[in-house]
């Protein structure tokens, strides 16, 4: 079993899954670092495709959106609730990933 070639991966769902999955893993397990592991693994997997398809500057920008979404979800959750916050930042990250990398297919 191996990883798919980086240029064959669609990253928008991976970015969304990393943010939503990280939240679910942390919430359901009660182990916050586990959520960070899920977030990190998905980010690295998407990041290799971002780099292969769009280059370093785009990868840095998408990583900032992805990790910034994680950071922004916490204060946003105080305003709109946890689930709406996580879904909102996941949607933004997925949309950015699609716009910069995935639609180029």
C-alpha positions as CSV (number, residue, x, y, z in Angstrom):
1,X,0.0,0.0,0.0
2,X,1.4,3.4,-1.0
3,X,0.4,7.0,-1.3
4,X,-1.1,8.1,-4.6
5,X,1.0,10.3,-6.7
6,X,0.8,13.9,-5.4
7,X,-0.4,15.2,-8.7
8,X,-3.4,12.8,-8.7
9,X,-4.8,13.9,-5.3
10,X,-7.8,16.2,-4.9
11,X,-7.0,18.4,-2.0
12,X,-10.2,20.3,-1.2
13,X,-11.9,17.4,0.6
14,X,-8.7,16.5,2.4
15,X,-8.4,20.1,3.8
16,X,-12.0,20.0,5.0
17,X,-11.6,16.5,6.4
18,X,-8.5,17.6,8.3
19,X,-10.3,20.4,10.1
20,X,-13.5,18.6,10.7
21,X,-11.8,15.3,11.5
22,X,-9.4,17.0,13.9
23,X,-12.3,18.6,15.7
24,X,-14.2,15.3,16.0
25,X,-11.1,13.3,17.1
26,X,-10.4,15.8,19.9
27,X,-13.9,16.2,21.0
28,X,-14.9,12.6,21.0
29,X,-11.7,11.2,22.5
30,X,-11.2,14.1,25.0
31,X,-7.5,14.1,23.9
32,X,-6.9,17.5,22.2
33,X,-3.4,16.5,20.8
34,X,-5.1,13.7,18.9
35,X,-7.1,16.3,17.0
36,X,-3.8,18.0,16.2
37,X,-2.4,14.8,14.8
38,X,-5.4,14.4,12.5
39,X,-5.1,18.0,11.4
40,X,-1.4,17.6,10.8
41,X,-1.6,14.4,8.8
42,X,-4.3,15.8,6.5
43,X,-2.3,19.0,6.1
44,X,0.9,17.3,5.2
45,X,-0.9,15.0,2.7
46,X,-2.7,17.9,1.1
47,X,0.5,20.0,1.3
48,X,2.5,17.6,-0.8
49,X,0.0,18.0,-3.6
50,X,-0.2,21.8,-3.2
51,X,3.6,21.9,-3.6
52,X,3.6,19.5,-6.6
53,X,0.9,21.3,-8.5
54,X,1.2,24.9,-7.5
55,X,4.6,25.5,-6.0
56,X,6.0,27.0,-2.8
57,X,4.3,30.3,-2.5
58,X,0.8,28.8,-3.2
59,X,1.6,26.0,-0.7
60,X,2.6,28.6,2.0
61,X,-0.6,30.5,1.4
62,X,-2.8,27.5,1.5
63,X,-1.1,26.2,4.6
64,X,-1.7,29.7,6.2
65,X,-5.4,29.4,5.3
66,X,-5.6,25.8,6.7
67,X,-3.8,26.5,10.0
68,X,-5.3,30.0,10.3
69,X,-8.7,28.3,10.0
70,X,-7.8,26.1,12.9
71,X,-6.8,29.1,15.0
72,X,-9.8,31.2,13.9
73,X,-12.3,28.5,14.7
74,X,-11.8,28.9,18.4
75,X,-12.8,32.5,18.8
76,X,-15.4,32.1,16.1
77,X,-17.0,29.2,18.0
78,X,-17.7,31.6,20.9
79,X,-19.8,33.7,18.5
80,X,-21.6,31.1,16.4
81,X,-21.1,27.8,18.1
82,X,-18.5,25.0,17.7
83,X,-19.9,23.1,14.8
84,X,-20.9,26.1,12.7
85,X,-17.4,27.5,13.3
86,X,-15.6,24.3,12.3
87,X,-17.7,23.8,9.2
88,X,-17.2,27.5,8.2
89,X,-13.4,27.3,8.4
90,X,-13.4,23.9,6.7
91,X,-15.4,25.3,3.8
92,X,-13.1,28.3,3.4
93,X,-10.0,26.1,3.4
94,X,-11.5,23.6,1.0
95,X,-12.7,26.4,-1.3
96,X,-9.2,28.0,-1.3
97,X,-7.6,24.6,-2.0
98,X,-10.0,24.0,-4.9
99,X,-9.5,27.5,-6.4
100,X,-5.7,27.4,-6.2
101,X,-4.9,23.8,-6.9
102,X,-7.8,21.4,-7.7
103,X,-9.5,23.2,-10.5
104,X,-6.3,23.2,-12.6
105,X,-7.0,19.6,-13.6
